[in-house]
């Protein structure tokens, strides 16, 4: 009985460590230093990072074509503009898809 408890605790701690590592790897620790105009053309999606656990700065993480990630300061004007542009594009695409499926 005692060995079962020890094995269970070892497995549980291993799972907790692997989950913590995954969260840690998904965090931005610094922002890009300057805005590159080409980023606006390459950005396909974004997500917001909030301050919690291992993530110590708020950030907007853009996904670029090819899967590269770019961390930006969410208070920068160009970041807000690009987020709005991506949201507008997504709304437009979803509206088009709805129209296609209704036909």
N, C-alpha and C positions, 0 to 999 in steps of 0.2 A: 504494500500500500504506500509506504513511504517513498519507494523508488518511483512509483507512478507520479506522485506529486512533484518530485524533483524533475522528472522528464517533462511533465506538463509546464512547469515554471521555466525550464530552459527553452522549450519551444515557444512559449508565450513571449519571453524576452527577445528571442530572435526575430519574431514577427514584428514586435514593437520597434526594434532597431532598424529593420528593413523599411518600415513605413516612415520612420523619422528621416532616414537617409533619402528616400524618394522626395519628401517634402523639401528637404534641404537643397537638393539639386535643382529644383524648379524655381529657385529664388534668384532675383537680381540683387547684386550687391553694389552696383554703381550704374550710372546713366551714361549714355553716349555723350561725348563732349560737345559735338556740334551737329547741327542738322544738315543732312545731305539731301539735296532735292530729289535725288534718284530714289530715296527711301519711299517717297510717296507713290511712285510707280510700282515698286516691288512689294509693297505691303499688301497682304491678302486677308489678314485677320489680326485681331488683338485680344488681349485679356488683361484684366486689372490684377495687380498684386497688392494685397493689403498687408499692413504690418501685423505679424503674428508669429509666434514660434521662432523659426530660424530666419524668417524674412524680416529684415530690419529697416527697410525703406519702402514707401509706397512707390509703385512703378506701373507703367503701362508697357506691356510686353507685346511687341509687334511680331507677327510671323511673316517672314518674307518668302517670296518664291524660292523654291529649293529647300525650304524648311529651316533656314537660319532664323535665329531670334535676335531681337534688338530691344534693349531695355532703355526706356525714356522716362524723363521726369513728367508726371501727369499734369503738372501745372504750367508747362511750357505751352505757348500759344500754338506752335506748329503741331504738337501732340494732340491737343484738343481738336484742332482743325482736321487732322487726319482721322481721328476716331469718328468724328461726325461724318466725314466723307465715306468711310467704310460702312457706317451704320446706314447711311442713305443708299449706298449701293446694294446692301443686303436687303433692305426693304423693297427696292426696285426689283431685284431678282426674285424675291418671294412673291411679289405681286404678279410678275410674269408667269411664274410657275402655276399659280392659282388659275390664271386665265387659260393656260394650256390644258390643265387637267379638267376644267369645266367643259371644254369643247368636245 
